């Protein structure tokens, strides 16, 4: 059985997995510097690393130091990223901007990983920077999806996902077009598809501020939808997202624990991803 190592950002997932946990030290000195050491012999062995790279930046640094420790100790490393942050910074819009997603990918490539898996990447452009397998754990939401009548993409970026859900669960799909007058503000310009009297589900990869799904739910209700629910792999919930979702037209929001939940909500429900992750690791494939 292969051994699992993990950063603090993914500890809540790792602790629920029955895979053998590696012996290692990942700590901070009093000045805030991170220290990492592998405490067992891994030379020539294949090991897994589980991590998430959301803010703060310490999460990325912990991952880099853990990968470096294992590489220097002679391990063959497979990496599973439950949430790949910085994927939205996948292009340069204005001169002088950092291409942050490429920076993170270049950092990972320095460790010559045996294999890399990423849980539901936000942007397919990241494939230009890093070789990885993109996992989309849609079936974790099967109990919810089987009760729905229309799958809705809140923007063109989620259209492929809505079509996939439509095919696999026999649902008609609809999609919306949006634009952003400001970085974290959203306006819905068009709804394509019939939702009248239907129980609909908005499907997306992540919820950050919640602006997109909230605006989308308003448009759907105005267009006659009977009930609006949301599924998304990653629940980031920045700023006032949780509070705003609580008072929105959305009945329920379902996300996985790819990022450790730190909120309390009657509307938001969390689906555990640990068995899915362990299944991929044991099979070695998606």
N, C-alpha and C positions, 0 to 999 in steps of 0.2 A: 504494500500500500504506500502510495506517495505521501509525502509530508507537506503540511500546510504552514506557511508563514504569513503574517498579515500585519498591516499597519493599524494604528489606533482608529483610523477612519472607518475600517471595516471589521473591527473587533466584534461588533454587535451581530454580524452575520457569521463570522468564524466560530463564535462560541456555540452556535446552534448546530454546527456541522460535526459529524462523528469522525471525520478524518483525523488522523494523528496530527497533533500540533507540534511544530518544531520548537526546539529550545533556543531562545534568543533573548537579547536584551535590547529594548528600545526605550530610551529614557531621555530626560533633559537635565542638564547641569543647572546650577543656580542662576547662571547668567542667561538661560534660555536656549543655549546651544543644544542640538540634538545629538545623542550618542547611540550608536548601533553596533551590536556584536552578535555573531552567531555562536551559540554555545554547544554545538554538537558537530560531529564529523559528517559533512555533506559531500565530500569530494567524490566526484563521479556519479552522484545520485541525482535523480530528477525530482525537483521540488516545485510546489506551487506557491505563488505569492498572490494574496488577495488585498486589494486596496481601492480607495476612492480618492479622487484628487480635488474635491471641492475646497473652497476657501475655508480656513486660512491657508497661506502658502506652506505652512509646516507640513500639511498633508502630502504635498508633492515632494518636499525635502525628505520626509520620513521614507517614502517609497524609494527615492533615489539612493538613500543610504542603505536601506535594506537590500536592494538589488546589488549594490556595490559589495556589501558584506558577503552575500551569497556567492557572487561571481568570484571574488577573491578567494573564497573558501573552496572553489572548484565545483560548485553545483551547476547542474543544467536546470535553468529556470523557465517555468511557464508562468505567465502573468494573467491574472483576471482582474480587470478594472470594473467595479460595480457601477461607478459613475465617472465619466471622463469629463472633467471640467475644462473650460477654455475652448470647447468645441464650437461655441458660437463666435469666437474670434478667429474665424477660418479664412478671412480675406482682409486685404488692406483697402479701406474706403478713402482715407485721407493720407496724404504724404506725411511720413514721419511716424506712422503708427507701427507698433510691434505686431508681427504675425504670431500671436501668442500660441495658437494651436500647434504651429510648426515647431516652436521653441520647445514645447512639452514633448512632442514626438521625437525631436532630435535628441533630447535628454534620454528618453527611453531607449533609443537605438544604440546609444553608446554601450549598453550592457549586453548586446548580442543575445537577445532572449530566444529561447527555444521555440516558443509559441506565445501569441498574445490574443486574448479575448477581451472584448469590450461590450458591456451591457448597453444596448440600444444607443448607439452614438447619435448625437444631434445632427451632425452634418456629414454627408458622404464625401465631402471634399477632404476630410481627414485621411482618407485612403491614399491620397497623393503623398502624404508625409510619413505614413506608418503602415506596415503590413499587419493586419489584425483581422479577426473574425468577429463580425457584428452579431450579437445575440439579441433577439427580440422576444421577450418572454410573454407573448400574448396569451398563451393558454393558462397562465396563472390567473387570468381574469375570466375564465370560461363560465364560471357560475353567474357572473354579471352579464356577460355577452349573450348568453342563451335566453335572457329575459328581455333583450332589447329588440327594437323593430327597425331602426335605422342607424347606420354608422356614419358619423359626421367628421369630416376633416375641417378643423377650424381655420386652416390656410392651405395653400398649395403644397407647402412643405410636408404636410401630414397626409396628403392625398394617397400616396402609395400605401401607407399604413391602413388607411380607411378601406382601400380596395382589398387589401389582404384580409382584414377582418370580415369584409363583405363576402369574399369568396369562402372563407373557412367556416363562417357561421350562417351563411345563407341570408344575409341581410342586404337590403338596398342601401346605397350610400349617397350622401350629399356632401357638398364641400362649399367652403366660403372663401372669399377673397378679402384681404385686409391690407391696410397700409399703416405705417407708423409715422404720425406727424412729429413725434419726438421719440427718443431712444426707448423709453419704457411706457409709451402710450400707444394704444391700438384703436383703429377704427375699422369696422366691418363694412365693406362696400357692396357685397353681393352674396346671396345664398342661391346655390344651384341644387335643386332636388326638392322633393315633396316630403315635408315632415308633419303635415296636418294631422292632428289627432294621434300622433305616434309617440311611443316611448323611445327617446333617442339617446345615443351615447356618443359623446365627443371623444375622439381618440388622438393622443399625441405622445411625444416622447418624454416631455417634461412640463412641469408647471413651476414657473419662477415667481413673478409678481402676481400671476393669476389674471392679468389684464386680458389676455387673448380669450381664455375660456369663459370669463365673466361676460365680456362683450358678445361672444358667440352665443352664450346661453340666452342673453337678452333678445338677440335677433331671432333665435329659434322659437322662443316663447311667443314673440310678436308674430311669428309666421305660423303659429298654431300648434306647436309641439305640445303634447300632453305632459311630458315629463322629460327633464334633461339630467343626464348623469355624465360623469367624466372618468375615463381611465387614462393614466399616464405612468410610464415606468418610473420616472424620477420626480420626487416631490422636494423641490428646493425651498419653496415658500419664503421668498425674501420679502423684505419690507413689511407691509401690512397684508400680505397675501391671505393668511389664515383668517384674519378678521373680515376681510372683504368677501372671501368665499362663504363664510358663515351667513352673511346677509344677502347673498346673491340668489338668482333664480335656480341655482343648481341643487338638485335633491341630494346627490352623493358624489363624492370624489374618491376614487380608488387609486392609490399609488403603491409601489413596492417600497421596501426598506433598503433600497440600494444606497440611500443616504440615511443615516441614523435619524429617526423621528425625534424631534425635540418640542413638539407641540401637543396641545390638547384641543380636540375638536369633535363636535357631534356630526359634522358633515364629512370630514376627511377620514377615510378608513385605510389601514395599511395591510398589504398582502406580503407575507414573508417570502423572501427570495432564496433562503439558505438551501433548501432541498434542490431547487433548480440549479443553483451554482454548483453544489456538490455533485449533482448528476452529470453536469458538463465535465467537471474535473475527472470523475471516475471513467467516463467514456472517452475523454480526451478529444471530444468533438462536439459541435453544436447540432 
